[in-house]
């Protein structure tokens, strides 16, 4: 049986010999932080090898994902940790490119909750999470329905600085047809 590490202090966690089935938060296991359909299809190793990255991802699971699951019930994050190789594959970058994404540091997750409108989920996170660095309503398009897009939530691990509590949307600019970042949680650039 896999270990229950859900109350283990972050500083005591190590990726060495960590069972993917180990519980690291109230509702989450290690494998849920690293799963990726793209990594599986392309046979990319997406295991967390660095202790600091593991601790950041576990902190994110405990402080962001657990509260969302408590509120809305069963959910599985679309993406949490993404290795550099997975980041390059997703963004179609050369092998020398290094991502600066918070996903590559275990500090971000992308979530959707079936039946919960994306903008509503983003607003709940902004009001209800004790701490966050960024909440971004990504690719939400009301014309495609209330569940289009997803919510990106990032959180700095303890000792890594001050969380910005930044609210953004990554939406289509009607003037250019391109996706752009805009301040606040909204459906458009207007």
C-alpha positions as CSV (number, residue, x, y, z in Angstrom):
1,X,0.0,0.0,0.0
2,X,1.3,3.5,-0.9
3,X,2.2,5.9,1.8
4,X,0.0,8.6,3.1
5,X,2.2,11.7,3.1
6,X,-0.7,14.2,3.2
7,X,0.5,15.7,6.6
8,X,4.2,15.3,6.0
9,X,6.0,18.7,6.2
10,X,7.1,20.0,2.8
11,X,10.7,20.1,3.9
12,X,10.6,16.3,4.6
13,X,9.4,15.4,1.1
14,X,11.8,14.0,-1.5
15,X,11.3,12.6,-5.0
16,X,13.7,9.7,-4.3
17,X,11.8,6.5,-4.3
18,X,8.4,8.3,-4.1
19,X,5.5,6.0,-5.1
20,X,3.2,7.7,-7.7
21,X,0.3,6.3,-5.7
22,X,1.4,8.1,-2.5
23,X,-1.1,10.6,-1.1
24,X,0.5,14.0,-0.8
25,X,-2.5,16.1,0.0
26,X,-6.0,15.4,1.4
27,X,-7.4,14.5,-2.0
28,X,-4.4,14.1,-4.3
29,X,-1.7,11.6,-5.1
30,X,1.7,12.1,-6.7
31,X,0.7,10.9,-10.1
32,X,-2.1,13.5,-10.4
33,X,0.6,16.2,-10.3
34,X,2.6,14.8,-13.2
35,X,0.0,13.2,-15.5
36,X,-0.1,14.4,-19.1
37,X,-1.7,13.0,-22.2
38,X,0.9,14.7,-24.3
39,X,3.7,13.2,-22.3
40,X,2.1,9.7,-22.5
41,X,1.6,10.0,-26.3
42,X,5.0,11.3,-27.0
43,X,6.7,9.1,-24.3
44,X,8.1,12.1,-22.5
45,X,9.4,11.5,-18.9
46,X,7.4,13.9,-16.8
47,X,8.4,12.7,-13.4
48,X,9.4,15.3,-10.8
49,X,13.2,14.8,-10.1
50,X,13.9,17.9,-8.0
51,X,13.0,18.2,-4.3
52,X,12.2,21.9,-4.5
53,X,9.8,21.3,-7.5
54,X,8.1,18.4,-5.7
55,X,7.6,20.5,-2.6
56,X,6.2,23.4,-4.7
57,X,3.8,21.0,-6.4
58,X,2.7,19.4,-3.1
59,X,2.2,22.9,-1.6
60,X,0.0,23.8,-4.6
61,X,-2.0,20.6,-4.2
62,X,-2.6,21.3,-0.5
63,X,-3.3,25.0,-0.8
64,X,-5.1,25.3,-4.2
65,X,-6.3,21.9,-5.4
66,X,-7.6,20.6,-2.1
67,X,-9.8,23.7,-1.5
68,X,-11.2,23.5,-5.0
69,X,-12.0,19.8,-4.6
70,X,-13.6,20.5,-1.2
71,X,-15.9,23.1,-2.8
72,X,-16.8,21.4,-6.1
73,X,-16.2,17.7,-5.6
74,X,-14.2,15.4,-7.8
75,X,-11.9,17.0,-10.2
76,X,-8.6,16.2,-11.8
77,X,-6.3,19.0,-12.8
78,X,-5.5,19.3,-16.5
79,X,-1.9,20.1,-15.8
80,X,0.3,20.7,-12.8
81,X,4.0,19.9,-13.2
82,X,5.4,20.0,-16.8
83,X,9.1,19.0,-17.3
84,X,11.2,21.1,-19.7
85,X,10.9,18.3,-22.3
86,X,7.1,18.4,-22.0
87,X,7.1,22.3,-22.1
88,X,9.1,22.2,-25.4
89,X,6.8,19.6,-26.9
90,X,3.7,21.6,-26.0
91,X,5.1,24.9,-27.2
92,X,6.9,23.4,-30.2
93,X,10.3,24.8,-29.2
94,X,13.8,23.6,-29.9
95,X,15.7,21.3,-27.5
96,X,17.8,24.2,-26.3
97,X,14.8,26.3,-25.2
98,X,14.1,26.6,-21.5
99,X,10.6,27.4,-20.2
100,X,10.1,30.0,-17.5
101,X,6.5,28.7,-16.9
102,X,5.5,28.2,-13.3
103,X,4.3,24.8,-14.4
104,X,8.0,23.8,-14.9
105,X,8.7,24.7,-11.3
106,X,5.6,22.9,-9.9
107,X,4.0,26.2,-9.0
108,X,1.0,26.2,-11.3
109,X,-2.1,24.1,-12.2
110,X,-4.7,24.3,-14.9
111,X,-8.2,23.3,-13.8
112,X,-11.7,22.8,-15.0
113,X,-14.7,21.6,-13.1
114,X,-17.4,19.9,-15.2
115,X,-20.6,21.8,-15.0
116,X,-19.0,24.9,-13.4
117,X,-18.7,27.9,-15.7
118,X,-15.0,28.8,-16.2
119,X,-15.4,32.4,-15.2
120,X,-17.3,31.4,-12.1
121,X,-14.5,29.0,-11.1
122,X,-11.9,31.7,-11.6
123,X,-13.9,34.1,-9.5
124,X,-14.4,31.5,-6.7
125,X,-10.7,30.9,-6.6
126,X,-10.0,34.6,-6.4
127,X,-12.4,35.1,-3.5
128,X,-11.8,31.8,-1.6
129,X,-8.1,30.8,-1.9
130,X,-6.0,31.9,1.1
131,X,-3.1,32.6,-1.2
132,X,-2.3,32.6,-4.9
133,X,0.3,34.2,-7.2
134,X,-1.9,34.4,-10.4
135,X,-5.3,33.4,-11.4
136,X,-5.8,33.5,-15.2
137,X,-9.0,32.7,-17.0
138,X,-7.5,31.2,-20.1
139,X,-9.1,30.8,-23.5
140,X,-12.6,31.4,-22.2
141,X,-15.0,32.2,-25.0
142,X,-18.7,32.6,-24.1
143,X,-19.6,31.8,-27.7
144,X,-18.3,28.3,-27.1
145,X,-20.2,27.9,-23.9
146,X,-19.7,28.6,-20.2
147,X,-17.2,25.8,-19.8
148,X,-14.8,26.8,-22.5
149,X,-11.2,27.4,-21.5
150,X,-9.7,26.7,-18.1
151,X,-8.4,28.4,-15.0
152,X,-4.7,28.7,-14.4
153,X,-3.8,29.1,-10.7
154,X,-0.2,29.6,-9.5
155,X,1.2,29.7,-6.0
156,X,4.7,30.4,-4.8
157,X,6.1,27.9,-2.3
158,X,6.9,29.0,1.2
159,X,10.1,31.1,1.3
160,X,10.0,31.9,-2.5
161,X,8.8,35.4,-2.3
162,X,5.5,37.3,-2.1
163,X,2.5,36.1,-4.1
164,X,1.3,38.9,-6.4
165,X,-2.5,38.0,-6.2
166,X,-2.7,39.0,-9.9
167,X,-6.0,38.4,-11.8
168,X,-5.7,38.1,-15.6
169,X,-7.6,36.8,-18.5
170,X,-6.1,35.3,-21.7
171,X,-8.8,36.0,-24.2
172,X,-9.3,36.8,-27.9
173,X,-8.9,40.4,-28.9
174,X,-11.7,41.1,-31.3
175,X,-9.6,43.7,-33.2
176,X,-6.8,41.2,-34.0
177,X,-8.3,37.8,-33.5
178,X,-5.3,36.9,-31.4
179,X,-5.2,35.8,-27.7
180,X,-3.9,38.5,-25.4
181,X,-3.6,39.0,-21.7
182,X,-5.8,41.5,-20.1
183,X,-6.3,42.6,-16.5
184,X,-9.1,41.1,-14.4
185,X,-11.2,38.0,-14.9
186,X,-13.4,38.6,-17.9
187,X,-14.6,37.1,-21.2
188,X,-13.2,39.7,-23.6
189,X,-10.7,42.6,-23.9
190,X,-13.6,45.1,-23.7
